[in-house]
Amino acid sequence: MKLLTLSLLAASPAAARSYLSWMADSWILNNGEHEGPYWYGRATVYEGYEAAYSLYGNETLLDWYHSQIDDLVAPDGSIVDFNETYYSLDDYRIGNNFLYWYERIGVEKYRLAADRIRAMLDRHPRTPTGGFWHRDPTYENQMWLDGIFMADVFYAKWTALFDAQNVTAWEDIVLQWDKIEAVTRDEPTGLLVHGFDESKTAVWADPVDGASPLVWNRAVGWYFVSLIEVLDVYPKHLDGYQRLLSYYKTLARSLLHAQDPKVHGWKLILSKGYVNRKGNYFESSAAAMFTYGWLAGLRRGYIDERTYGRPAARAYNHLIDDFVTKHQNGTLTWEGTVQVGSLNSDASFEYYTGIPVVPNDTRGVGPFLLASYEWELRRKRS
């Protein structure tokens, strides 16, 4: 471990007051995870470190992050312990981090590693209408909101860098969002249910459209972040751009209606009739994603300050007040993140609310870093 002290806190007076810097350093010092380093949660934390470096320029943090990625990739671009015949969208997220380092320092092995993941998308099983299965063979013909974030943002970023004139690829990319929107939009709330089964054979699948029954907040969070990220690279002159922007705006408005008026957060299950049900609770990873999505959309001009500025500020304060614990050793813990949520279940309220809530989970820490980046950038510009 290269960071043995709170080096970011000493980097600058601004960083010393930064929850972005503070949490980034704390996670390195405190996390006890043992998942593979290419796991999607770790990839999302790394994206938060990219944001922290861009704002505060701490070379110690950047060196640590580089060491994590560099150790993963052999000179020929092969990825340590990465099974290129195991087709799970969750594993593709690390491709974004390889692209970051290729763009940053131009070392060819990072592009080769990203190319390997891109080639997997060409082989990845699809539904009869062209959507990527969430995982082969476990989730045959299923599409989840999670998978859009995990794989399709990478697909778009890779295309923008290396195949930008390929309109067929861009149409294939936006198709993934189009398919999710066509089936999973929950009309009573304007939010989206967790996923759908095109074959309509899963135990939870609606017999008419195959949709899962409930709005699980973190799936919606992954999807909200995916829209911010794909809009950053999708060509504005193509028709798909306006559809993606409309999906973002619709979801931003629906989250406004779903935000609790007192706590300013969001419950784990957001389906109509379930929000106030016993056992439901305010969860941190999705709250961080929703906050980030609003703040990022405000900065990009997708949504207006008058409508969203105050709710976004209240949401960020909710993250600090309710999910950040300060310790005597000077570190922070991120609290309140549900450990997992899967459609390899009956997708019931009891299933989702029965999953453990854990501290310092990457799926919460990463989005909090991104939300803090947007918040601190907003304050610097004000």
Secondary structure, 3 states (H helix, E strand, C coil): CCCCCCHHHHCCHHHHCCHHHHHHHHHHHHCCCCCCCCCHHHHHHHHHHHHHHHHHCCHHHHHHHHHHHHCCECCCCCECCCCCCCCEHHHHHHHHHHHHHHHHHCCHHHHHHHHHHHHHHHHCCECCCCCECCECCCCCCEEEHHHHHHHHHHHHHHHHHHCCCCHHHHHHHHHHHHHHHHHHECCCCCCECCEEECCCCCCCCCCCCCECCCCEHHHHHHHHHHHHHHHCCCCCCCHHHHHHHHHHHHHHHHHHHHCCCCCCCCECECCCCCCCCCCCCECHHHHHHHHHHHHHHHHHCCCCHHHHHHHHHHHHHHHHHHHEEECCCCCEEECCEECCCCCCCCCCHHHHHCCCEECCCHHHHHHHHHHHHHHHHHHHHC
